[in-house]
């Protein structure tokens, strides 16, 4: 018997009965049915109803800022609902078609926006490759907000959604969210009674209204409790609330105030410090409606709060509210869009007042929420100034780099508690100013800041024109000055001046949150001032010129905001609180600090900017890149007829090893920047023109990159 016959006989003896063979065949046929895998579908049955999925692919390039249609396989029909994350094949051509389906292309993430019965596209459709998760994360309201923000800042919806929707975390997604709590009781006015319209603002929120206010907060730590009461009043009406704050320290203070007022479980904290899993779990709790109040830093401005009744922003002048990633929106503008889109209340609060906040009040869009002058002055500390004349009479103190008045205030304050010393951080570069009256030197053509490059010739930082025969329009002087860069006093020098007193520092390396109420010197850079128990006994604001004379349109406004932010931590004048600012007393920000009148300063700034055509009265955009690319972009863009192009001018070269700022050239490269200005009411047309030109440029392979930013915060 051959081996073949033996094997055949063995197979025959061991063969299964016909019933088992039929069962095996049916199992093989069932296994051939296509599964939901991230690959091209071949022969998969389509969904019976609404077989077309409209998908927003996660490609941040402008020429792809639109929706794409895909076929919905039958096995994905149940999970492929609007708002879920999907994966699709992208980039296949018309020639790659099999059985009426387009195939090929790389896998890419996206969001399913809509299910449709038919597609507007006449060619074959590729099929959805995978539903990443059946959890709907993109609501219709959030998509509308993303579209509005993208149009406002000449960006793509995909870029906005990268900021709005956090990355998926499977473990957080599987955990159920807590059950929503019933609305809390309406809170009392508390310290809101200090403001003339404060109790009425809370009553309007509790009654389901949508009041809009610009809030000039009184000095002291009560602002966090007052914000918490505004959130509680909104929650008591059965609606949601969203508060955006500049940093984690402010979030922690409001978190503690809300917990003390409402207890646990009423609000969610959205910050990057929470970690991806915890942050996504909290975001899902908000998206599912389990939590109706959200507080957080910049990324929380897109939080999907259900039934939004109030959006609030604290300290809108802080740089951290400006998003560095494309399309670089500002939290204030996003919350303004949300207030208009949802018809909810709006609260913009700060110890100081920005020009944008003053414009909201001047146009009547929001009402002022302020305290009376007598109450404001009684809550503020005593402010004293040290100018050039005082320093000239005090040669010994000038040599020691600490004026006598500041030294006396520090010595007296240390008898009763801690003393705050604010010094400008490194990187403040002053602009040119008149040596006689200190008026900023500006271009006669466009009113931009004048700069003195290494050659010594004056040149405008906006339009690049050289200025040959400058003279001061205020006093007629011909001499210019630039203040010395950097801090005059360090923690070591203060330690030598006060050897028996402990010295603490708060800055970039280590930011302190609080300090004890015992006598100590606390040296801090602007924005990093810790809160002292019981308040500081005194504060020294050194090197005021280094802050006021920066080459920035907002230099005076920002200096006043930082001074008031530090002075607001000092005890009231009735309790002996004293603030000494080393700056010329005739300067407008210094006068506003002495009078404690940030609103008046903002209104005067707004009036001057309206006269000169500066933002926020006008709208402005910056275009930066290699010189040839900027020139080609400006030649191809179809700007509104009212647009005015300033420049281009060279940008400072980024030194190797230094961090690159948004819009700055890569290390070693030479870039230029042009500013485009349009009058009020033409901002949308400018953004549309820039977006169209940028989309056409990105569609061409090999084109040099051009950086476009609407309303840049640092225009000089």
Buried (B, 14 or more C-beta within 10 A) or exposed (E): EEEEEEEEEEEEEEEEEEEEEEEEEEEEEEEEEBEBEEBBBEEBEBBEEBBBBBBBBBBBEBBBBEBBBBBBBBBBBEBBBBBBBBBBBBEBEEEBBEEEBBBBBEBBBBBBBBBBEEBEEEEBBBBBBBBBBBBBBBBEBBBEBBBBBBBBBBBBBBBBBBBBBBEBBEEBBEEEBEEBBEBBEBBEBBBBEBBEBBBBBBBBBBEEBBBBBBBBBBBBEBBBBBBBBBBBBBBBBEBBBBBBBBBBBBBBBBBEBBBEBBEEBBBBBBBEEBEEBBBBBBBBBBBBBBBBBBBBBBBBBBBBBBBBBBBBBBBBBBEBBBBEEBBBBBBBBBBBBBBEEBEBBBBBBBBBBBBBBBBBBBEEBBBBBBBEEEBBBEBBBBBBBBBBEBBEEBEEBBEBBBBBBBBEBBBBBBEBBBBBBBBBBEEBBBBBBBBBEBBBBBBEEBBBBBBBEEEEEBBBBBBBBEBEEBEBEEEEBEEBBBBEBBBBBBBEBBBEBBEEBBBBBBBEEEBBEEBEBEBBBBBBBBBBBBBBEBBBBBBBBBBBBBBBBBBBBBBBBBBBBBBBBBBBBBBBBEEBBBBBBBBBBEBBBBBBBBBBBBBBBBBBBBBBBBEBBBBBBBBBBBBBBBEEBBBBBBEEBEBBEEBBBBBBBBBEBBEEEEEEEBBBBEEEEEBBBBBBBBBEEBBEBBBBBBBBBBBBBBEEEEEEEBBBBBBBBBBB
